[in-house]
Amino acid sequence: MKKLALLAVICLTNNAFALEAKNSGDEWHNLPSMKEIKPVVKITGAEAAAQEKAEAEKDVKSAAAEKSKYGYETPMQIVCKGYDTGWEEHWGGHGGSSSEMEACSDCLREHGSCRFECSIQMQKCDSQFVNTNPGTNPGINNPQPYNPYPSNPGYPNYQPSFPTTPAYGSGMTYQGEPRMDYRSAEESAMVRCMQSNWSQCSAGYCALRGCTQQPQVIKSGRCKK
């Protein structure tokens, strides 16, 4: 969140600087180029590792607090499935509880050998830079209702934390890192977009395109009889 706030401050500072020059009658070419005003952020490998660990811990705490704050619970439960080799992978396999032993037991009752996979549901969001010039982005005048999770009816009251793209967004799309809760996933996607477009924030804004759930395997192996 600190990273996102820093980018927002930089953007607002640049806009205020340009507005002051415009009001005072200064020539635009006398202004420092936005590309020349770059934030200096240097971190060591150890600091980066510590930051990654802190973000992971933040994800766990954030997901645990979501049910009381937003009225729903992020799907964090571990799901274990047992598979025979080949076609079973396409229909879901055996089991479905949090126990690898149960998944293997269900699978081995029907097959001579099996393997198992245990996974958790991660959330991944996309963002996009929206150019607010109607000449380059016709969709800006025709926004559509935003439905970030159409295939996830378990979240009827969910509201995005950030602006959302209109019908036809413009600019590149940016993928955030997988996170255990939606809020952190949204923030990750927005940070990616703002980092890439901070120098042209006066020409538009970063917005969410949507989020999806992605299983992440945390443990796998051969089932033992």
RAPEZI-V97880 format. One record per pair of residues at least 6 apart in sequence whose C-alpha atoms are under 7 Angstrom apart, sorted by the first residue. I is the first residue (numbers start at 1). J is the second residue. D is the distance in Angstrom with one decimal. If there is no record, write none. Layout:
i={I | I}
j={J | J}
d={D | D}
This chain:
i={4 | 7 | 7 | 11 | 11 | 15 | 34 | 35 | 59 | 59 | 59 | 59 | 60 | 62 | 63 | 63 | 63 | 66 | 66 | 66 | 67 | 74 | 75 | 76 | 76 | 76 | 77 | 78 | 78 | 78 | 78 | 79 | 79 | 79 | 79 | 79 | 79 | 80 | 80 | 80 | 80 | 80 | 80 | 80 | 80 | 80 | 80 | 80 | 81 | 81 | 81 | 81 | 81 | 81 | 81 | 81 | 82 | 82 | 82 | 82 | 82 | 82 | 82 | 82 | 82 | 82 | 83 | 83 | 83 | 83 | 83 | 83 | 83 | 84 | 84 | 84 | 84 | 94 | 94 | 94 | 95 | 95 | 95 | 96 | 100 | 100 | 103 | 104 | 104 | 104 | 107 | 108 | 114 | 114 | 115 | 115 | 115 | 116 | 116 | 116 | 116 | 117 | 117 | 117 | 117 | 118 | 118 | 118 | 118 | 119 | 119 | 119 | 119 | 119 | 120 | 120 | 120 | 121 | 121 | 121 | 121 | 122 | 122 | 122 | 122 | 122 | 122 | 122 | 123 | 123 | 123 | 123 | 123 | 123 | 123 | 123 | 123 | 123 | 124 | 124 | 124 | 124 | 124 | 124 | 124 | 124 | 125 | 125 | 125 | 125 | 125 | 125 | 125 | 125 | 126 | 126 | 126 | 126 | 126 | 126 | 126 | 126 | 126 | 127 | 127 | 127 | 127 | 127 | 127 | 127 | 127 | 127 | 127 | 128 | 128 | 128 | 128 | 128 | 128 | 128 | 128 | 128 | 129 | 129 | 129 | 129 | 129 | 129 | 129 | 129 | 130 | 130 | 130 | 130 | 130 | 130 | 130 | 130 | 131 | 131 | 131 | 131 | 131 | 132 | 132 | 132 | 134 | 137 | 139 | 139 | 139 | 139 | 140 | 142 | 142 | 143 | 143 | 144 | 144 | 146 | 148 | 148 | 149 | 149 | 149 | 162 | 162 | 163 | 163 | 164 | 164 | 164 | 165 | 165 | 165 | 174 | 174 | 174 | 175 | 176 | 176 | 176 | 176 | 177 | 177 | 178 | 179 | 190 | 190 | 193 | 194}
j={191 | 194 | 198 | 198 | 201 | 202 | 199 | 199 | 179 | 180 | 181 | 184 | 180 | 181 | 74 | 180 | 181 | 72 | 73 | 74 | 73 | 181 | 121 | 120 | 121 | 180 | 120 | 98 | 118 | 119 | 120 | 96 | 97 | 98 | 118 | 119 | 120 | 95 | 96 | 97 | 98 | 99 | 100 | 103 | 116 | 117 | 118 | 119 | 93 | 94 | 95 | 96 | 103 | 116 | 117 | 118 | 93 | 94 | 95 | 103 | 104 | 107 | 114 | 115 | 116 | 117 | 89 | 93 | 94 | 107 | 114 | 115 | 116 | 111 | 113 | 114 | 115 | 103 | 106 | 107 | 102 | 103 | 106 | 103 | 116 | 118 | 116 | 114 | 116 | 223 | 114 | 114 | 222 | 223 | 221 | 222 | 223 | 220 | 221 | 222 | 223 | 217 | 219 | 220 | 221 | 217 | 218 | 219 | 220 | 215 | 216 | 217 | 218 | 219 | 215 | 216 | 217 | 213 | 214 | 215 | 216 | 178 | 179 | 180 | 213 | 214 | 215 | 216 | 178 | 179 | 180 | 181 | 182 | 185 | 211 | 212 | 213 | 214 | 176 | 177 | 178 | 179 | 185 | 211 | 212 | 213 | 175 | 176 | 185 | 186 | 189 | 210 | 211 | 212 | 173 | 174 | 175 | 176 | 189 | 208 | 209 | 210 | 211 | 173 | 174 | 175 | 189 | 190 | 193 | 206 | 207 | 208 | 209 | 171 | 172 | 173 | 174 | 193 | 206 | 207 | 208 | 209 | 170 | 171 | 172 | 193 | 204 | 205 | 206 | 207 | 165 | 169 | 170 | 171 | 204 | 205 | 206 | 207 | 137 | 170 | 203 | 204 | 205 | 140 | 203 | 204 | 140 | 170 | 166 | 167 | 168 | 169 | 166 | 166 | 167 | 166 | 167 | 166 | 167 | 164 | 210 | 211 | 210 | 211 | 212 | 207 | 208 | 207 | 208 | 207 | 208 | 209 | 207 | 208 | 209 | 189 | 192 | 193 | 189 | 185 | 188 | 189 | 192 | 185 | 188 | 185 | 185 | 206 | 207 | 206 | 206}
d={5.6 | 6.6 | 6.8 | 6.1 | 6.0 | 6.2 | 5.3 | 5.8 | 6.8 | 5.9 | 6.5 | 6.6 | 7.0 | 7.0 | 6.0 | 6.6 | 5.2 | 6.5 | 5.9 | 6.9 | 4.4 | 6.0 | 6.2 | 5.9 | 6.0 | 6.8 | 6.1 | 5.0 | 6.4 | 5.6 | 4.9 | 5.4 | 5.4 | 4.8 | 5.4 | 5.4 | 6.4 | 6.6 | 5.3 | 5.7 | 5.4 | 6.0 | 5.4 | 6.1 | 6.8 | 5.5 | 4.0 | 6.4 | 5.9 | 5.4 | 5.0 | 5.4 | 5.1 | 5.6 | 5.5 | 6.4 | 5.6 | 4.9 | 6.2 | 4.8 | 5.1 | 5.5 | 6.4 | 5.7 | 4.3 | 6.6 | 6.5 | 5.1 | 6.4 | 6.4 | 5.4 | 5.4 | 6.1 | 6.7 | 6.6 | 4.8 | 6.6 | 5.8 | 5.8 | 5.4 | 6.4 | 4.2 | 6.1 | 6.7 | 6.7 | 6.9 | 7.0 | 6.8 | 6.4 | 5.5 | 6.4 | 6.4 | 6.2 | 5.4 | 5.6 | 4.2 | 5.0 | 5.4 | 5.6 | 6.2 | 6.3 | 6.6 | 5.9 | 4.3 | 6.8 | 5.7 | 5.9 | 5.2 | 6.2 | 5.9 | 5.1 | 4.1 | 5.3 | 7.0 | 5.5 | 5.5 | 6.7 | 6.2 | 5.6 | 4.4 | 6.3 | 5.8 | 5.4 | 4.9 | 5.6 | 5.1 | 5.8 | 6.5 | 5.4 | 5.2 | 5.9 | 6.1 | 5.9 | 6.0 | 6.7 | 5.8 | 4.7 | 6.1 | 6.2 | 6.3 | 4.6 | 6.4 | 5.5 | 5.4 | 5.5 | 6.3 | 6.2 | 5.5 | 5.7 | 5.6 | 5.7 | 5.7 | 4.0 | 6.4 | 6.7 | 5.5 | 4.6 | 6.0 | 5.5 | 6.0 | 5.4 | 5.7 | 6.3 | 5.7 | 5.1 | 6.5 | 5.4 | 5.9 | 6.3 | 6.7 | 5.5 | 4.2 | 5.1 | 6.4 | 5.8 | 4.5 | 6.0 | 6.4 | 5.6 | 5.5 | 6.3 | 6.5 | 6.4 | 5.2 | 6.3 | 6.6 | 6.9 | 5.7 | 4.4 | 6.4 | 6.9 | 5.6 | 5.1 | 6.2 | 5.4 | 5.4 | 6.0 | 6.9 | 6.3 | 6.0 | 6.0 | 4.4 | 6.8 | 6.6 | 6.3 | 4.9 | 6.3 | 6.0 | 6.2 | 5.4 | 4.5 | 6.6 | 5.9 | 6.9 | 6.3 | 4.2 | 5.0 | 5.8 | 5.2 | 6.8 | 4.4 | 5.8 | 7.0 | 6.3 | 6.7 | 6.6 | 6.7 | 4.9 | 6.3 | 4.7 | 4.6 | 6.2 | 5.4 | 5.9 | 5.7 | 6.4 | 6.2 | 5.9 | 5.6 | 6.4 | 4.8 | 3.7 | 6.5 | 6.6 | 5.9 | 6.2 | 5.1 | 6.6 | 6.9 | 6.1 | 6.4}
